[in-house]
């Protein structure tokens, strides 16, 4: 909001008052411009919250529920919502049978999300020149893995070559476990390693 006199956005809220109707919530603000001292009122209105379908992935299971959101707002992938199962991160939005990255909430059919209150479960593959040892790991969501890392996992010491995230493949940089789908690696003839993931193995899948 900007001052109607000088255009400054340095605004102090002096008071607020909420009104509601059957379909809308209205907030009336008494404001003062810190730049020129002008006092003025402004009204913001939004549609009342409605329940929207929410599917939460929690590693190998999912929960179907609803979440109350204002139809007037916009939702984007990556945003954090507070559901009855705790905090979740929006991973996809379904509108008219299509997956989109953002949408006005009133157009949304289903919100897909993943819990951010449990460890991230990622895949980790070791290429053994024709055969592959594959693992599922449970890691802290903020744990960082980078191409070039030398890692001990089970009986292998490997170098990370490629990281597949939710929307791209990385051969440089780094990614946090919360967005990683799978890590691809190859054995190296080193005795030293950057870190050991053996304790984080949930299960060996092949």
C-alpha positions as CSV (number, residue, x, y, z in Angstrom):
1,X,0.0,0.0,0.0
2,X,1.3,3.5,-0.9
3,X,0.5,6.9,0.6
4,X,-2.1,8.7,-1.7
5,X,-0.4,12.0,-1.0
6,X,3.4,11.4,-1.4
7,X,3.5,7.8,-2.8
8,X,5.7,6.5,0.0
9,X,5.3,2.8,1.0
10,X,6.7,3.5,4.5
11,X,3.3,3.0,6.2
12,X,2.4,2.5,9.9
13,X,-0.8,0.6,10.8
14,X,-2.5,2.6,13.6
15,X,-5.6,0.4,13.9
16,X,-7.5,-2.3,12.1
17,X,-11.1,-3.6,12.2
18,X,-12.5,-6.7,10.6
19,X,-15.9,-7.1,9.0
20,X,-17.4,-10.1,7.4
21,X,-20.3,-11.1,5.2
22,X,-21.5,-14.6,4.1
23,X,-18.8,-14.8,1.3
24,X,-16.2,-12.2,2.2
25,X,-13.9,-11.0,4.9
26,X,-13.1,-7.3,5.0
27,X,-10.3,-5.6,6.9
28,X,-10.4,-1.8,7.4
29,X,-7.0,-0.2,8.3
30,X,-6.3,3.2,9.7
31,X,-2.8,4.1,8.4
32,X,-0.2,6.8,8.7
33,X,2.5,7.7,6.3
34,X,5.9,7.9,8.0
35,X,7.2,10.2,5.3
36,X,4.7,13.0,5.2
37,X,2.5,12.2,8.2
38,X,-0.8,11.8,6.2
39,X,-3.4,9.7,8.0
40,X,-5.8,7.7,5.8
41,X,-8.0,4.5,5.6
42,X,-7.8,1.6,3.3
43,X,-10.0,-1.5,3.0
44,X,-8.9,-5.0,1.9
45,X,-11.3,-7.7,1.1
46,X,-10.9,-11.4,0.5
47,X,-13.2,-14.3,-0.1
48,X,-13.9,-16.5,3.0
49,X,-11.7,-19.6,3.3
50,X,-13.0,-22.8,1.7
51,X,-11.8,-26.4,2.0
52,X,-9.5,-27.7,-0.8
53,X,-8.5,-31.3,-1.5
54,X,-4.9,-32.0,-0.2
55,X,-2.9,-35.1,-0.7
56,X,0.2,-35.4,1.4
57,X,3.1,-37.8,0.6
58,X,4.9,-39.1,3.6
59,X,7.6,-41.4,2.3
60,X,5.9,-44.7,1.2
61,X,2.3,-43.6,2.2
62,X,0.0,-40.7,1.6
63,X,-2.8,-38.9,3.5
64,X,-5.9,-37.5,1.8
65,X,-7.4,-34.5,3.6
66,X,-8.6,-31.0,3.1
67,X,-7.2,-27.6,3.9
68,X,-9.0,-24.3,4.3
69,X,-7.6,-21.6,2.0
70,X,-8.9,-18.2,0.8
71,X,-10.1,-18.5,-2.9
72,X,-8.8,-15.0,-3.5
73,X,-5.1,-16.0,-2.9
74,X,-2.6,-17.6,-5.2
75,X,-0.7,-20.8,-4.5
76,X,2.7,-21.8,-5.9
77,X,4.8,-25.0,-5.7
78,X,7.4,-24.7,-2.9
79,X,5.1,-22.9,-0.5
80,X,4.7,-24.3,3.0
81,X,1.2,-24.9,4.3
82,X,0.1,-25.9,7.8
83,X,-2.2,-29.0,7.6
84,X,-3.7,-31.3,10.2
85,X,-0.6,-33.5,9.6
86,X,1.8,-30.6,10.3
87,X,3.8,-28.5,7.9
88,X,3.8,-29.6,4.2
89,X,5.5,-28.3,1.1
90,X,3.4,-27.9,-2.1
91,X,5.0,-30.1,-4.8
92,X,2.3,-29.9,-7.5
93,X,-1.1,-28.2,-8.2
94,X,-3.9,-29.8,-10.2
95,X,-6.2,-27.6,-12.2
96,X,-8.6,-29.1,-14.8
97,X,-6.6,-32.4,-14.8
98,X,-3.4,-30.6,-15.5
99,X,-0.4,-30.2,-13.2
100,X,0.8,-26.5,-12.9
101,X,3.3,-24.7,-10.7
102,X,1.0,-21.9,-9.6
103,X,-2.7,-21.0,-9.7
104,X,-5.4,-18.9,-8.2
105,X,-6.7,-21.0,-5.3
106,X,-10.3,-20.8,-6.5
107,X,-9.3,-22.7,-9.7
108,X,-7.5,-25.6,-7.9
109,X,-8.9,-29.1,-7.9
110,X,-6.2,-30.9,-5.8
111,X,-3.0,-29.8,-4.0
112,X,-0.2,-32.3,-3.8
113,X,2.4,-31.9,-1.0
114,X,5.0,-33.6,1.0
115,X,5.6,-33.5,4.7
116,X,8.5,-31.4,5.9
117,X,8.4,-32.7,9.4
118,X,9.9,-36.1,8.6
119,X,13.3,-37.1,7.1
120,X,13.6,-37.0,3.3
121,X,13.7,-40.5,1.7
122,X,15.9,-40.5,-1.4
123,X,17.3,-43.1,-3.8
124,X,21.0,-43.8,-4.1
125,X,22.4,-45.9,-6.9
126,X,26.0,-47.3,-7.2
127,X,26.9,-48.2,-10.8
128,X,29.0,-51.4,-10.7
129,X,29.8,-51.5,-14.4
130,X,26.7,-53.4,-15.5
131,X,25.1,-54.1,-12.1
132,X,23.6,-51.6,-9.7
133,X,23.4,-51.6,-6.0
134,X,20.4,-49.4,-5.1
135,X,19.5,-48.0,-1.6
136,X,16.8,-46.0,0.0
137,X,18.2,-43.4,2.5
138,X,16.5,-41.4,5.2
139,X,18.2,-38.0,5.5
140,X,17.7,-34.7,7.2
141,X,15.9,-32.5,4.7
142,X,18.6,-29.8,4.8
143,X,21.5,-32.3,4.3
144,X,23.4,-31.2,1.2
145,X,24.8,-33.5,-1.5
146,X,27.0,-32.3,-4.4
147,X,28.3,-33.9,-7.6
148,X,31.9,-34.7,-6.9
149,X,31.3,-35.7,-3.2
150,X,33.2,-38.9,-2.3
151,X,30.9,-40.9,-0.1
152,X,31.0,-44.2,1.9
153,X,27.8,-46.2,1.6
154,X,27.5,-49.8,2.8
155,X,30.7,-51.6,1.5
156,X,31.3,-49.0,-1.3
157,X,33.3,-45.8,-1.5
158,X,31.8,-43.8,-4.4
159,X,31.9,-40.5,-6.2
160,X,28.6,-38.7,-6.8
161,X,28.2,-38.0,-10.6
162,X,24.6,-36.9,-11.1
163,X,21.8,-35.8,-8.7
164,X,18.2,-36.0,-9.9
165,X,15.9,-33.5,-8.1
166,X,12.2,-33.0,-8.4
167,X,12.6,-30.9,-11.6
168,X,16.1,-31.3,-13.0
169,X,19.4,-33.2,-13.1
170,X,22.5,-31.7,-11.6
171,X,26.1,-32.3,-12.5
172,X,27.4,-29.3,-10.6
173,X,26.3,-27.2,-7.6
174,X,24.5,-29.0,-4.8
175,X,21.0,-30.0,-3.7
176,X,19.3,-30.5,-0.3
177,X,17.9,-33.9,0.5
178,X,14.4,-32.5,0.7
179,X,14.3,-32.0,-3.1
180,X,16.4,-35.0,-4.2
181,X,14.8,-38.0,-5.9
182,X,17.9,-40.0,-6.6
183,X,21.7,-39.8,-6.5
184,X,23.8,-41.6,-9.1
185,X,27.4,-42.7,-8.2
186,X,30.4,-44.8,-9.3
187,X,33.0,-46.6,-7.1
188,X,36.4,-44.9,-6.7
189,X,39.7,-46.3,-5.5
190,X,40.0,-44.0,-2.6
191,X,40.3,-44.8,1.1
192,X,39.2,-41.3,2.2
193,X,35.7,-40.0,1.9
194,X,33.8,-36.8,2.7
195,X,31.0,-38.5,4.7
196,X,29.5,-41.8,5.5
197,X,25.8,-42.5,4.6
198,X,25.8,-46.1,5.8
199,X,23.9,-45.4,9.0
200,X,21.2,-43.6,7.0
201,X,20.2,-46.6,4.8
202,X,16.6,-47.5,5.2
203,X,16.8,-50.5,3.0
204,X,18.8,-52.0,0.1
205,X,16.5,-52.4,-2.9
206,X,18.7,-54.3,-5.3
